Each structure stands twice: as C-alpha cells, then as structure tokens.
Amino acid sequence: MQNGPKAGDAVDWKTSQGETTGKVVRKVTKTAHVKGHVAKASNAEPQYEVKSDSSGKTAIHKASALKRHRAGKE
C-alpha cells in the first residue's frame, strides 16, 4: 500500500486459515506486543494494528502484508 493505510481503512491480509478482511485500528511506530508476538515497528518502518471483521481479534502487520479491500470481492 503506497504511503500505508490509515485508521479506519478496510484491508485484506492472509492468515493460516486463508484471506481475511478487517479494518486498520492504528499505526504502530514503536515495539509492541500482541498475544506473545513482538512487532518491531519504528517511524521508518511502521506496522499496523488491524481488527478482523469475522473474529474481532487484533493483530499487527507490516504494510506489505496488507491490501486495500475491494468491495464486492467477498
């Protein structure tokens, strides 16, 4: 995603169960911990907290792992 996603953007990402859709919660610019996973984010290489539409769970991903959601793709 060019310039990275913004809070509230609908995005898709791959999980072990397949592709899922959700929304960006926030931009992460410091090391963060989510469910035992350490996201080593920085201002130069931010990551994004996302919330799944189907499960309601949150995760942190690099911008390269996120794709802008296209309506009607479901």
PyMOL Python script that loads the backbone (N, CA, C, O; Angstrom):
from pymol import cmd

cmd.read_pdbstr("""\
ATOM      1  N   MET A   1       0.847  -1.177   0.000  1.00  0.00           N
ATOM      2  CA  MET A   1       0.000   0.000   0.000  1.00  0.00           C
ATOM      3  C   MET A   1       0.891   1.238   0.000  1.00  0.00           C
ATOM      4  O   MET A   1       1.717   1.426   0.893  1.00  0.00           O
ATOM      5  N   GLN A   2       0.714   2.048  -0.982  1.00  0.00           N
ATOM      6  CA  GLN A   2       1.508   3.263  -1.078  1.00  0.00           C
ATOM      7  C   GLN A   2       1.157   4.199   0.070  1.00  0.00           C
ATOM      8  O   GLN A   2      -0.021   4.435   0.337  1.00  0.00           O
ATOM      9  N   ASN A   3       2.158   4.730   0.746  1.00  0.00           N
ATOM     10  CA  ASN A   3       2.008   5.635   1.891  1.00  0.00           C
ATOM     11  C   ASN A   3       1.358   4.979   3.103  1.00  0.00           C
ATOM     12  O   ASN A   3       1.115   5.658   4.101  1.00  0.00           O
ATOM     13  N   GLY A   4       1.074   3.709   3.051  1.00  0.00           N
ATOM     14  CA  GLY A   4       0.500   2.994   4.185  1.00  0.00           C
ATOM     15  C   GLY A   4      -0.972   3.286   4.387  1.00  0.00           C
ATOM     16  O   GLY A   4      -1.469   4.343   3.999  1.00  0.00           O
ATOM     17  N   PRO A   5      -1.663   2.336   4.998  1.00  0.00           N
ATOM     18  CA  PRO A   5      -3.091   2.523   5.268  1.00  0.00           C
ATOM     19  C   PRO A   5      -3.318   3.501   6.415  1.00  0.00           C
ATOM     20  O   PRO A   5      -2.399   3.811   7.172  1.00  0.00           O
ATOM     21  N   LYS A   6      -4.525   3.972   6.531  1.00  0.00           N
ATOM     22  CA  LYS A   6      -4.914   4.904   7.602  1.00  0.00           C
ATOM     23  C   LYS A   6      -5.918   4.209   8.514  1.00  0.00           C
ATOM     24  O   LYS A   6      -6.581   3.257   8.101  1.00  0.00           O
ATOM     25  N   ALA A   7      -6.031   4.682   9.752  1.00  0.00           N
ATOM     26  CA  ALA A   7      -7.018   4.140  10.688  1.00  0.00           C
ATOM     27  C   ALA A   7      -8.397   4.201  10.043  1.00  0.00           C
ATOM     28  O   ALA A   7      -8.787   5.224   9.480  1.00  0.00           O
ATOM     29  N   GLY A   8      -9.123   3.103  10.131  1.00  0.00           N
ATOM     30  CA  GLY A   8     -10.459   3.024   9.553  1.00  0.00           C
ATOM     31  C   GLY A   8     -10.507   2.426   8.160  1.00  0.00           C
ATOM     32  O   GLY A   8     -11.579   2.047   7.688  1.00  0.00           O
ATOM     33  N   ASP A   9      -9.343   2.333   7.480  1.00  0.00           N
ATOM     34  CA  ASP A   9      -9.315   1.745   6.141  1.00  0.00           C
ATOM     35  C   ASP A   9      -9.674   0.264   6.203  1.00  0.00           C
ATOM     36  O   ASP A   9      -9.246  -0.441   7.117  1.00  0.00           O
ATOM     37  N   ALA A  10     -10.454  -0.208   5.240  1.00  0.00           N
ATOM     38  CA  ALA A  10     -10.756  -1.634   5.110  1.00  0.00           C
ATOM     39  C   ALA A  10      -9.604  -2.280   4.349  1.00  0.00           C
ATOM     40  O   ALA A  10      -9.201  -1.796   3.292  1.00  0.00           O
ATOM     41  N   VAL A  11      -9.073  -3.382   4.894  1.00  0.00           N
ATOM     42  CA  VAL A  11      -7.928  -4.060   4.301  1.00  0.00           C
ATOM     43  C   VAL A  11      -8.138  -5.571   4.328  1.00  0.00           C
ATOM     44  O   VAL A  11      -8.964  -6.082   5.084  1.00  0.00           O
ATOM     45  N   ASP A  12      -7.375  -6.277   3.491  1.00  0.00           N
ATOM     46  CA  ASP A  12      -7.339  -7.738   3.460  1.00  0.00           C
ATOM     47  C   ASP A  12      -5.929  -8.167   3.818  1.00  0.00           C
ATOM     48  O   ASP A  12      -4.968  -7.450   3.538  1.00  0.00           O
ATOM     49  N   TRP A  13      -5.796  -9.345   4.441  1.00  0.00           N
ATOM     50  CA  TRP A  13      -4.495  -9.922   4.713  1.00  0.00           C
ATOM     51  C   TRP A  13      -4.635 -11.424   4.809  1.00  0.00           C
ATOM     52  O   TRP A  13      -5.729 -11.944   5.030  1.00  0.00           O
ATOM     53  N   LYS A  14      -3.517 -12.123   4.643  1.00  0.00           N
ATOM     54  CA  LYS A  14      -3.525 -13.582   4.676  1.00  0.00           C
ATOM     55  C   LYS A  14      -3.310 -14.072   6.103  1.00  0.00           C
ATOM     56  O   LYS A  14      -2.504 -13.520   6.852  1.00  0.00           O
ATOM     57  N   THR A  15      -4.052 -15.124   6.463  1.00  0.00           N
ATOM     58  CA  THR A  15      -3.885 -15.799   7.750  1.00  0.00           C
ATOM     59  C   THR A  15      -3.677 -17.276   7.458  1.00  0.00           C
ATOM     60  O   THR A  15      -3.756 -17.694   6.303  1.00  0.00           O
ATOM     61  N   SER A  16      -3.414 -18.068   8.482  1.00  0.00           N
ATOM     62  CA  SER A  16      -3.254 -19.506   8.280  1.00  0.00           C
ATOM     63  C   SER A  16      -4.556 -20.153   7.818  1.00  0.00           C
ATOM     64  O   SER A  16      -4.532 -21.246   7.252  1.00  0.00           O
ATOM     65  N   GLN A  17      -5.692 -19.496   8.050  1.00  0.00           N
ATOM     66  CA  GLN A  17      -6.991 -20.013   7.619  1.00  0.00           C
ATOM     67  C   GLN A  17      -7.412 -19.473   6.251  1.00  0.00           C
ATOM     68  O   GLN A  17      -8.490 -19.815   5.764  1.00  0.00           O
ATOM     69  N   GLY A  18      -6.600 -18.655   5.636  1.00  0.00           N
ATOM     70  CA  GLY A  18      -6.939 -18.042   4.353  1.00  0.00           C
ATOM     71  C   GLY A  18      -6.941 -16.531   4.470  1.00  0.00           C
ATOM     72  O   GLY A  18      -6.454 -15.974   5.453  1.00  0.00           O
ATOM     73  N   GLU A  19      -7.493 -15.869   3.460  1.00  0.00           N
ATOM     74  CA  GLU A  19      -7.518 -14.400   3.475  1.00  0.00           C
ATOM     75  C   GLU A  19      -8.670 -13.902   4.339  1.00  0.00           C
ATOM     76  O   GLU A  19      -9.755 -14.483   4.336  1.00  0.00           O
ATOM     77  N   THR A  20      -8.429 -12.835   5.068  1.00  0.00           N
ATOM     78  CA  THR A  20      -9.469 -12.237   5.904  1.00  0.00           C
ATOM     79  C   THR A  20      -9.543 -10.738   5.650  1.00  0.00           C
ATOM     80  O   THR A  20      -8.632 -10.141   5.075  1.00  0.00           O
ATOM     81  N   THR A  21     -10.629 -10.152   6.085  1.00  0.00           N
ATOM     82  CA  THR A  21     -10.883  -8.725   5.896  1.00  0.00           C
ATOM     83  C   THR A  21     -11.099  -8.073   7.248  1.00  0.00           C
ATOM     84  O   THR A  21     -11.665  -8.682   8.156  1.00  0.00           O
ATOM     85  N   GLY A  22     -10.649  -6.836   7.381  1.00  0.00           N
ATOM     86  CA  GLY A  22     -10.864  -6.101   8.616  1.00  0.00           C
ATOM     87  C   GLY A  22     -10.566  -4.635   8.419  1.00  0.00           C
ATOM     88  O   GLY A  22     -10.511  -4.139   7.293  1.00  0.00           O
ATOM     89  N   LYS A  23     -10.378  -3.954   9.517  1.00  0.00           N
ATOM     90  CA  LYS A  23     -10.113  -2.513   9.474  1.00  0.00           C
ATOM     91  C   LYS A  23      -8.819  -2.203  10.216  1.00  0.00           C
ATOM     92  O   LYS A  23      -8.455  -2.886  11.173  1.00  0.00           O
ATOM     93  N   VAL A  24      -8.135  -1.163   9.757  1.00  0.00           N
ATOM     94  CA  VAL A  24      -6.934  -0.687  10.436  1.00  0.00           C
ATOM     95  C   VAL A  24      -7.374   0.056  11.693  1.00  0.00           C
ATOM     96  O   VAL A  24      -8.218   0.951  11.634  1.00  0.00           O
ATOM     97  N   VAL A  25      -6.791  -0.326  12.833  1.00  0.00           N
ATOM     98  CA  VAL A  25      -7.098   0.312  14.108  1.00  0.00           C
ATOM     99  C   VAL A  25      -6.166   1.498  14.329  1.00  0.00           C
ATOM    100  O   VAL A  25      -6.604   2.592  14.685  1.00  0.00           O
ATOM    101  N   ARG A  26      -4.851   1.260  14.108  1.00  0.00           N
ATOM    102  CA  ARG A  26      -3.876   2.328  14.344  1.00  0.00           C
ATOM    103  C   ARG A  26      -2.551   1.986  13.686  1.00  0.00           C
ATOM    104  O   ARG A  26      -2.276   0.832  13.355  1.00  0.00           O
ATOM    105  N   LYS A  27      -1.738   3.019  13.507  1.00  0.00           N
ATOM    106  CA  LYS A  27      -0.372   2.882  13.017  1.00  0.00           C
ATOM    107  C   LYS A  27       0.516   2.661  14.236  1.00  0.00           C
ATOM    108  O   LYS A  27       0.391   3.376  15.230  1.00  0.00           O
ATOM    109  N   VAL A  28       1.413   1.674  14.168  1.00  0.00           N
ATOM    110  CA  VAL A  28       2.306   1.345  15.279  1.00  0.00           C
ATOM    111  C   VAL A  28       3.718   1.770  14.888  1.00  0.00           C
ATOM    112  O   VAL A  28       4.235   1.338  13.858  1.00  0.00           O
ATOM    113  N   THR A  29       4.348   2.626  15.716  1.00  0.00           N
ATOM    114  CA  THR A  29       5.688   3.127  15.391  1.00  0.00           C
ATOM    115  C   THR A  29       6.714   2.800  16.469  1.00  0.00           C
ATOM    116  O   THR A  29       7.839   3.297  16.430  1.00  0.00           O
ATOM    117  N   LYS A  30       6.328   1.966  17.429  1.00  0.00           N
ATOM    118  CA  LYS A  30       7.243   1.516  18.482  1.00  0.00           C
ATOM    119  C   LYS A  30       7.073   0.016  18.640  1.00  0.00           C
ATOM    120  O   LYS A  30       6.068  -0.546  18.203  1.00  0.00           O
ATOM    121  N   THR A  31       8.046  -0.637  19.260  1.00  0.00           N
ATOM    122  CA  THR A  31       7.917  -2.060  19.532  1.00  0.00           C
ATOM    123  C   THR A  31       6.646  -2.307  20.332  1.00  0.00           C
ATOM    124  O   THR A  31       6.387  -1.638  21.333  1.00  0.00           O
ATOM    125  N   ALA A  32       5.855  -3.281  19.877  1.00  0.00           N
ATOM    126  CA  ALA A  32       4.577  -3.585  20.527  1.00  0.00           C
ATOM    127  C   ALA A  32       4.442  -5.095  20.687  1.00  0.00           C
ATOM    128  O   ALA A  32       5.012  -5.863  19.911  1.00  0.00           O
ATOM    129  N   HIS A  33       3.693  -5.510  21.687  1.00  0.00           N
ATOM    130  CA  HIS A  33       3.458  -6.924  21.963  1.00  0.00           C
ATOM    131  C   HIS A  33       1.973  -7.230  21.797  1.00  0.00           C
ATOM    132  O   HIS A  33       1.126  -6.557  22.383  1.00  0.00           O
ATOM    133  N   VAL A  34       1.663  -8.247  20.998  1.00  0.00           N
ATOM    134  CA  VAL A  34       0.282  -8.691  20.822  1.00  0.00           C
ATOM    135  C   VAL A  34       0.272 -10.210  20.869  1.00  0.00           C
ATOM    136  O   VAL A  34       0.859 -10.865  20.007  1.00  0.00           O
ATOM    137  N   LYS A  35      -0.393 -10.774  21.875  1.00  0.00           N
ATOM    138  CA  LYS A  35      -0.554 -12.229  22.010  1.00  0.00           C
ATOM    139  C   LYS A  35       0.765 -12.983  21.860  1.00  0.00           C
ATOM    140  O   LYS A  35       0.831 -13.971  21.130  1.00  0.00           O
ATOM    141  N   GLY A  36       1.798 -12.532  22.534  1.00  0.00           N
ATOM    142  CA  GLY A  36       3.086 -13.210  22.508  1.00  0.00           C
ATOM    143  C   GLY A  36       3.951 -12.884  21.297  1.00  0.00           C
ATOM    144  O   GLY A  36       5.089 -13.346  21.215  1.00  0.00           O
ATOM    145  N   HIS A  37       3.448 -12.119  20.381  1.00  0.00           N
ATOM    146  CA  HIS A  37       4.205 -11.720  19.197  1.00  0.00           C
ATOM    147  C   HIS A  37       4.778 -10.330  19.429  1.00  0.00           C
ATOM    148  O   HIS A  37       4.086  -9.444  19.931  1.00  0.00           O
ATOM    149  N   VAL A  38       6.048 -10.138  19.062  1.00  0.00           N
ATOM    150  CA  VAL A  38       6.683  -8.832  19.197  1.00  0.00           C
ATOM    151  C   VAL A  38       6.772  -8.193  17.811  1.00  0.00           C
ATOM    152  O   VAL A  38       7.397  -8.741  16.903  1.00  0.00           O
ATOM    153  N   ALA A  39       6.146  -7.041  17.661  1.00  0.00           N
ATOM    154  CA  ALA A  39       6.206  -6.289  16.408  1.00  0.00           C
ATOM    155  C   ALA A  39       7.255  -5.197  16.580  1.00  0.00           C
ATOM    156  O   ALA A  39       7.071  -4.268  17.367  1.00  0.00           O
ATOM    157  N   LYS A  40       8.351  -5.313  15.845  1.00  0.00           N
ATOM    158  CA  LYS A  40       9.441  -4.343  15.959  1.00  0.00           C
ATOM    159  C   LYS A  40       9.228  -3.218  14.951  1.00  0.00           C
ATOM    160  O   LYS A  40       9.886  -3.157  13.913  1.00  0.00           O
ATOM    161  N   ALA A  41       8.307  -2.343  15.277  1.00  0.00           N
ATOM    162  CA  ALA A  41       7.963  -1.221  14.403  1.00  0.00           C
ATOM    163  C   ALA A  41       8.798   0.005  14.759  1.00  0.00           C
ATOM    164  O   ALA A  41       9.346   0.100  15.857  1.00  0.00           O
ATOM    165  N   SER A  42       8.885   0.932  13.823  1.00  0.00           N
ATOM    166  CA  SER A  42       9.594   2.196  14.051  1.00  0.00           C
ATOM    167  C   SER A  42       8.944   3.259  13.165  1.00  0.00           C
ATOM    168  O   SER A  42       8.080   2.946  12.346  1.00  0.00           O
ATOM    169  N   ASN A  43       9.360   4.510  13.331  1.00  0.00           N
ATOM    170  CA  ASN A  43       8.856   5.575  12.455  1.00  0.00           C
ATOM    171  C   ASN A  43       9.232   5.305  11.003  1.00  0.00           C
ATOM    172  O   ASN A  43       8.446   5.572  10.094  1.00  0.00           O
ATOM    173  N   ALA A  44      10.438   4.773  10.786  1.00  0.00           N
ATOM    174  CA  ALA A  44      10.903   4.490   9.436  1.00  0.00           C
ATOM    175  C   ALA A  44      10.205   3.271   8.834  1.00  0.00           C
ATOM    176  O   ALA A  44       9.989   3.216   7.624  1.00  0.00           O
ATOM    177  N   GLU A  45       9.851   2.293   9.675  1.00  0.00           N
ATOM    178  CA  GLU A  45       9.170   1.080   9.220  1.00  0.00           C
ATOM    179  C   GLU A  45       7.972   0.793  10.118  1.00  0.00           C
ATOM    180  O   GLU A  45       8.021  -0.112  10.951  1.00  0.00           O
ATOM    181  N   PRO A  46       6.898   1.561   9.953  1.00  0.00           N
ATOM    182  CA  PRO A  46       5.716   1.361  10.800  1.00  0.00           C
ATOM    183  C   PRO A  46       4.999   0.057  10.467  1.00  0.00           C
ATOM    184  O   PRO A  46       5.139  -0.489   9.373  1.00  0.00           O
ATOM    185  N   GLN A  47       4.236  -0.423  11.428  1.00  0.00           N
ATOM    186  CA  GLN A  47       3.352  -1.559  11.224  1.00  0.00           C
ATOM    187  C   GLN A  47       1.950  -1.100  11.606  1.00  0.00           C
ATOM    188  O   GLN A  47       1.773   0.008  12.113  1.00  0.00           O
ATOM    189  N   TYR A  48       0.961  -1.942  11.365  1.00  0.00           N
ATOM    190  CA  TYR A  48      -0.425  -1.521  11.532  1.00  0.00           C
ATOM    191  C   TYR A  48      -1.213  -2.549  12.328  1.00  0.00           C
ATOM    192  O   TYR A  48      -1.192  -3.742  12.026  1.00  0.00           O
ATOM    193  N   GLU A  49      -1.914  -2.060  13.361  1.00  0.00           N
ATOM    194  CA  GLU A  49      -2.806  -2.928  14.118  1.00  0.00           C
ATOM    195  C   GLU A  49      -4.105  -3.018  13.338  1.00  0.00           C
ATOM    196  O   GLU A  49      -4.687  -2.002  12.958  1.00  0.00           O
ATOM    197  N   VAL A  50      -4.555  -4.248  13.102  1.00  0.00           N
ATOM    198  CA  VAL A  50      -5.786  -4.483  12.350  1.00  0.00           C
ATOM    199  C   VAL A  50      -6.738  -5.332  13.181  1.00  0.00           C
ATOM    200  O   VAL A  50      -6.309  -6.121  14.024  1.00  0.00           O
ATOM    201  N   LYS A  51      -8.020  -5.164  12.937  1.00  0.00           N
ATOM    202  CA  LYS A  51      -9.045  -5.944  13.641  1.00  0.00           C
ATOM    203  C   LYS A  51      -9.864  -6.701  12.605  1.00  0.00           C
ATOM    204  O   LYS A  51     -10.416  -6.102  11.681  1.00  0.00           O
ATOM    205  N   SER A  52      -9.941  -8.018  12.762  1.00  0.00           N
ATOM    206  CA  SER A  52     -10.668  -8.872  11.835  1.00  0.00           C
ATOM    207  C   SER A  52     -12.174  -8.648  11.928  1.00  0.00           C
ATOM    208  O   SER A  52     -12.731  -8.587  13.024  1.00  0.00           O
ATOM    209  N   ASP A  53     -12.830  -8.526  10.775  1.00  0.00           N
ATOM    210  CA  ASP A  53     -14.287  -8.399  10.746  1.00  0.00           C
ATOM    211  C   ASP A  53     -14.960  -9.687  11.215  1.00  0.00           C
ATOM    212  O   ASP A  53     -16.008  -9.638  11.858  1.00  0.00           O
ATOM    213  N   SER A  54     -14.365 -10.840  10.899  1.00  0.00           N
ATOM    214  CA  SER A  54     -15.018 -12.110  11.217  1.00  0.00           C
ATOM    215  C   SER A  54     -14.816 -12.559  12.657  1.00  0.00           C
ATOM    216  O   SER A  54     -15.753 -13.064  13.277  1.00  0.00           O
ATOM    217  N   SER A  55     -13.608 -12.388  13.208  1.00  0.00           N
ATOM    218  CA  SER A  55     -13.338 -12.886  14.567  1.00  0.00           C
ATOM    219  C   SER A  55     -13.301 -11.790  15.620  1.00  0.00           C
ATOM    220  O   SER A  55     -13.477 -12.065  16.807  1.00  0.00           O
ATOM    221  N   GLY A  56     -13.074 -10.550  15.199  1.00  0.00           N
ATOM    222  CA  GLY A  56     -12.941  -9.452  16.151  1.00  0.00           C
ATOM    223  C   GLY A  56     -11.574  -9.390  16.809  1.00  0.00           C
ATOM    224  O   GLY A  56     -11.325  -8.516  17.639  1.00  0.00           O
ATOM    225  N   LYS A  57     -10.676 -10.314  16.445  1.00  0.00           N
ATOM    226  CA  LYS A  57      -9.332 -10.348  17.032  1.00  0.00           C
ATOM    227  C   LYS A  57      -8.437  -9.318  16.354  1.00  0.00           C
ATOM    228  O   LYS A  57      -8.656  -8.941  15.202  1.00  0.00           O
ATOM    229  N   THR A  58      -7.421  -8.870  17.093  1.00  0.00           N
ATOM    230  CA  THR A  58      -6.475  -7.902  16.545  1.00  0.00           C
ATOM    231  C   THR A  58      -5.129  -8.555  16.291  1.00  0.00           C
ATOM    232  O   THR A  58      -4.777  -9.555  16.917  1.00  0.00           O
ATOM    233  N   ALA A  59      -4.385  -7.974  15.365  1.00  0.00           N
ATOM    234  CA  ALA A  59      -3.040  -8.424  15.024  1.00  0.00           C
ATOM    235  C   ALA A  59      -2.278  -7.209  14.522  1.00  0.00           C
ATOM    236  O   ALA A  59      -2.869  -6.167  14.236  1.00  0.00           O
ATOM    237  N   ILE A  60      -0.964  -7.349  14.416  1.00  0.00           N
ATOM    238  CA  ILE A  60      -0.129  -6.274  13.874  1.00  0.00           C
ATOM    239  C   ILE A  60       0.606  -6.815  12.655  1.00  0.00           C
ATOM    240  O   ILE A  60       1.224  -7.878  12.708  1.00  0.00           O
ATOM    241  N   HIS A  61       0.530  -6.060  11.546  1.00  0.00           N
ATOM    242  CA  HIS A  61       1.151  -6.478  10.294  1.00  0.00           C
ATOM    243  C   HIS A  61       1.927  -5.331   9.668  1.00  0.00           C
ATOM    244  O   HIS A  61       1.637  -4.159   9.906  1.00  0.00           O
ATOM    245  N   LYS A  62       2.927  -5.695   8.856  1.00  0.00           N
ATOM    246  CA  LYS A  62       3.640  -4.711   8.049  1.00  0.00           C
ATOM    247  C   LYS A  62       2.717  -4.266   6.917  1.00  0.00           C
ATOM    248  O   LYS A  62       1.810  -5.000   6.522  1.00  0.00           O
ATOM    249  N   ALA A  63       2.950  -3.081   6.407  1.00  0.00           N
ATOM    250  CA  ALA A  63       2.127  -2.555   5.309  1.00  0.00           C
ATOM    251  C   ALA A  63       2.171  -3.482   4.100  1.00  0.00           C
ATOM    252  O   ALA A  63       1.179  -3.606   3.381  1.00  0.00           O
ATOM    253  N   SER A  64       3.302  -4.130   3.868  1.00  0.00           N
ATOM    254  CA  SER A  64       3.439  -5.014   2.705  1.00  0.00           C
ATOM    255  C   SER A  64       2.519  -6.229   2.783  1.00  0.00           C
ATOM    256  O   SER A  64       2.245  -6.854   1.758  1.00  0.00           O
ATOM    257  N   ALA A  65       2.039  -6.576   3.971  1.00  0.00           N
ATOM    258  CA  ALA A  65       1.139  -7.725   4.139  1.00  0.00           C
ATOM    259  C   ALA A  65      -0.327  -7.339   3.970  1.00  0.00           C
ATOM    260  O   ALA A  65      -1.196  -8.210   3.927  1.00  0.00           O
ATOM    261  N   LEU A  66      -0.606  -6.049   3.876  1.00  0.00           N
ATOM    262  CA  LEU A  66      -1.987  -5.572   3.794  1.00  0.00           C
ATOM    263  C   LEU A  66      -2.312  -5.097   2.386  1.00  0.00           C
ATOM    264  O   LEU A  66      -1.485  -4.480   1.715  1.00  0.00           O
ATOM    265  N   LYS A  67      -3.544  -5.401   1.948  1.00  0.00           N
ATOM    266  CA  LYS A  67      -4.033  -4.914   0.660  1.00  0.00           C
ATOM    267  C   LYS A  67      -5.332  -4.170   0.899  1.00  0.00           C
ATOM    268  O   LYS A  67      -6.145  -4.586   1.724  1.00  0.00           O
ATOM    269  N   ARG A  68      -5.530  -3.089   0.194  1.00  0.00           N
ATOM    270  CA  ARG A  68      -6.781  -2.334   0.315  1.00  0.00           C
ATOM    271  C   ARG A  68      -7.935  -3.243  -0.108  1.00  0.00           C
ATOM    272  O   ARG A  68      -7.884  -3.869  -1.167  1.00  0.00           O
ATOM    273  N   HIS A  69      -8.970  -3.312   0.724  1.00  0.00           N
ATOM    274  CA  HIS A  69     -10.124  -4.169   0.441  1.00  0.00           C
ATOM    275  C   HIS A  69     -10.934  -3.595  -0.708  1.00  0.00           C
ATOM    276  O   HIS A  69     -11.167  -2.389  -0.779  1.00  0.00           O
ATOM    277  N   ARG A  70     -11.359  -4.469  -1.603  1.00  0.00           N
ATOM    278  CA  ARG A  70     -12.192  -4.044  -2.734  1.00  0.00           C
ATOM    279  C   ARG A  70     -13.605  -4.550  -2.505  1.00  0.00           C
ATOM    280  O   ARG A  70     -13.823  -5.754  -2.372  1.00  0.00           O
ATOM    281  N   ALA A  71     -14.551  -3.648  -2.460  1.00  0.00           N
ATOM    282  CA  ALA A  71     -15.955  -4.009  -2.237  1.00  0.00           C
ATOM    283  C   ALA A  71     -16.415  -4.987  -3.312  1.00  0.00           C
ATOM    284  O   ALA A  71     -16.038  -4.874  -4.479  1.00  0.00           O
ATOM    285  N   GLY A  72     -17.236  -5.948  -2.898  1.00  0.00           N
ATOM    286  CA  GLY A  72     -17.750  -6.937  -3.831  1.00  0.00           C
ATOM    287  C   GLY A  72     -16.819  -8.097  -4.064  1.00  0.00           C
ATOM    288  O   GLY A  72     -17.137  -8.996  -4.843  1.00  0.00           O
ATOM    289  N   LYS A  73     -15.677  -8.103  -3.410  1.00  0.00           N
ATOM    290  CA  LYS A  73     -14.688  -9.157  -3.583  1.00  0.00           C
ATOM    291  C   LYS A  73     -15.023 -10.389  -2.762  1.00  0.00           C
ATOM    292  O   LYS A  73     -14.543 -11.483  -3.058  1.00  0.00           O
ATOM    293  N   GLU A  74     -15.850 -10.220  -1.725  1.00  0.00           N
ATOM    294  CA  GLU A  74     -16.121 -11.297  -0.778  1.00  0.00           C
ATOM    295  C   GLU A  74     -16.552 -12.544  -1.437  1.00  0.00           C
ATOM    296  O   GLU A  74     -16.816 -13.539  -0.762  1.00  0.00           O
TER     297      GLU A  74
END
""", "prot")
cmd.dss("prot")
cmd.show_as("cartoon", "prot")
cmd.util.cbc("prot")
cmd.orient("prot")
